[in-house]
């Protein structure tokens, strides 16, 4: 599963109460993302984590990765209409058919259950 995120508001409304970390992360995103531009959460997380030690995003160096802190507040961002969040399913590649001679056995049992009673 993949996820896509879009920033909907560059300014946090006055009636929305957010912790300092959430406000600082939003401030960074407002400077670096365009409104309504959809980005992949994985790419966004990598961009956030690139600033883990330099205090560009957060005023205090956190113990947790910044992407994890963002994920914690993501629900609040969506609930207040600051961001949108969408999960997208990604098609997995099909496995090759190993029905040939080198195929692995389907069972590891040496004797099948019906054969035990006949013996």
N, C-alpha and C positions, 0 to 999 in steps of 0.2 A: 504494500500500500504506500502510496505517496500522498503528499499533502501540498496544497497550494494556499498561499496567503496573499492578501491584498490590503494595503493601507487605505482606509476610507477617509480618515480625517487627519490633517497635519497638526491640529490644535485640539487638546483635550478639553471638552466642555467643562465649564465651571462647576456644574453639579455632580461631576464624576469624581469620586474619591479613589485615588490610587496610591499605593506605597511609593516611596522615593525611588526604589529600584525600577519599578514599572514605568514611572514617569521618565527616568533617565533613558531607559531602553526605547521608549516611544519617541523621545526627543532625537535620539540617534537615527531611528528609522525615518522620522519625518524629514531629516536633513538628507538622507541617502536614498529614499524611495519616492517614486512618483505616486500620486494618488490614483487609485484604481488599477495600478499595474500589478499583475499577478506574478508572483515569484514562487519558486519551489522552496518548501520549508528546509530541505536539506542544504540547499545553496545558502539560504539565509542564515542557517545555523553555523555553517562554516565561516561566513563573513563575521558573525558575532563573535565566535570563538577565536578568531584571528586577533581580537583586541582584548584577550583575557588578561594580560599582564600590563598593558600600557595605560589603563584607566581612561581610554578614549570614550568608552560608553558609560561605564559606571565610575562613580567618584571613589569608590573603595574596591580594591581587588577582591573578588569573591572567591570562595573555596570551590563552589560548584561552577561548571562551565556556564557561560552566559547563555548559550542556547537552551540549557536546561531551565534556567531562570525565566527565559522568555516563554518556554513551553508551559511553565507554571502559571504565568499571567495571561497566556493566550486566551483562555476561557473568559477572563474578565474583559479583555480587549474586545472580543467578539460580542459579549453580552451588552456592552455599552455602545456598540456600533462604531468603534474606532477601527476595527479590522474585520475582514471576512476570512473564513477558514473553510476549506473544502478538501475532503478526502477523495482521492482519485485512485481507482484500482488500476494496476499495471498488469498487462498480460504477461504471464510467465512463459518462457519457452517450453515447448513440449519435449518430453523425454523421448529418447530414441527407443524404438521397439527392439528388445533383445530376445525375440522369440526364436532365434537361431540355435545352433549347437552350443554356443558358449553362454547361453542364458543361465542365470542363477536359478536354482530350484526354488519353487514357491513354498516348500515346507522343509524344515530341517529334520523332521521325523524320519526314522529309517523304516518303520513299519506303520502302515496306515491303520486307523482305528478298526475298520472292518476286518482286516487281515489278522488282528490279534485274536479274535474270537474263533476264527477258523483254524488256527494253528494248534 
